[in-house]
Amino acid sequence: MSILDQEEFKQLRNFKGKVDSELVKRILEEVELDFEKSGNIKSSIIFIYTNYIQQIKQNRDFFNLLSIILEKYTPKLGIDNVNQLILSSIS
């Protein structure tokens, strides 16, 4: 079974075409940069999300799902791989 067959990624694909993939890419890149410094994915998500609070409030369900995916799969796959999977699922 592929990671992309996991329930979180199935839900993520429902947002395909409904979210700004360039904005998501920018946020994921910033989370990745912060994570490389902090080593704590949860604090990196919180820190970067505060910079995009208006956009996140507009699409709360999507960004909650994004957080769940990042927290669950980053320790297993690495943040760069998870980011690529997320972007490929919504593009």
C-alpha positions in Angstrom: 0.0 0.0 0.0 1.4 3.4 -1.0 1.5 6.4 1.2 -0.7 8.1 -1.3 -3.4 5.5 -0.5 -3.6 6.6 3.1 -6.8 8.3 4.3 -5.1 11.7 4.8 -3.8 11.8 1.2 -7.2 10.7 -0.1 -8.8 13.7 1.7 -6.0 16.0 0.5 -6.9 15.1 -3.1 -10.4 16.5 -2.6 -8.8 19.9 -2.4 -7.2 19.6 -5.8 -7.9 22.7 -7.8 -9.5 24.4 -4.8 -6.4 25.8 -3.1 -3.7 28.1 -4.4 -0.8 25.6 -5.0 1.7 28.4 -5.1 0.7 29.7 -1.7 0.8 26.1 -0.3 4.3 25.6 -1.9 5.5 28.8 -0.3 4.2 27.8 3.1 5.7 24.3 2.9 9.0 25.8 1.9 9.0 28.1 4.9 7.9 25.2 7.2 10.8 23.1 5.8 13.4 25.9 6.4 12.2 26.5 10.0 12.1 22.7 10.7 15.7 22.4 9.5 16.7 24.9 12.2 14.3 23.8 15.0 14.0 20.1 14.5 10.4 20.3 15.8 7.8 20.0 13.0 4.9 21.1 15.2 6.5 24.3 16.4 7.6 25.0 12.8 4.0 24.6 11.6 2.7 26.9 14.3 5.4 29.5 13.7 4.9 29.7 9.9 1.1 29.5 10.0 1.0 32.6 12.1 2.6 34.5 9.2 -0.3 33.3 7.0 -3.2 33.5 9.5 -5.7 35.2 7.1 -5.2 32.6 4.3 -5.3 29.8 6.8 -8.6 31.0 8.4 -10.1 31.1 4.9 -9.3 27.4 4.4 -9.1 26.0 7.9 -10.0 22.4 6.9 -7.3 22.2 4.3 -4.5 23.6 6.6 -5.6 21.4 9.5 -5.2 18.4 7.2 -1.9 19.7 6.0 -0.7 19.9 9.6 -1.8 16.4 10.3 0.1 15.0 7.3 3.2 17.0 8.1 3.3 15.8 11.7 2.5 12.2 10.9 4.7 11.6 7.9 7.7 13.9 8.3 9.4 11.7 10.9 9.0 8.7 8.6 9.7 10.1 5.2 11.5 13.4 5.7 10.0 16.8 5.2 11.2 17.3 1.6 9.5 14.1 0.5 6.3 14.9 2.4 6.2 18.3 0.8 6.5 16.8 -2.7 3.7 14.3 -2.0 1.5 17.1 -0.8 2.2 19.3 -3.8 1.7 16.5 -6.2 -1.7 15.6 -4.6 -3.1 19.1 -4.9 -1.6 20.1 -8.3 
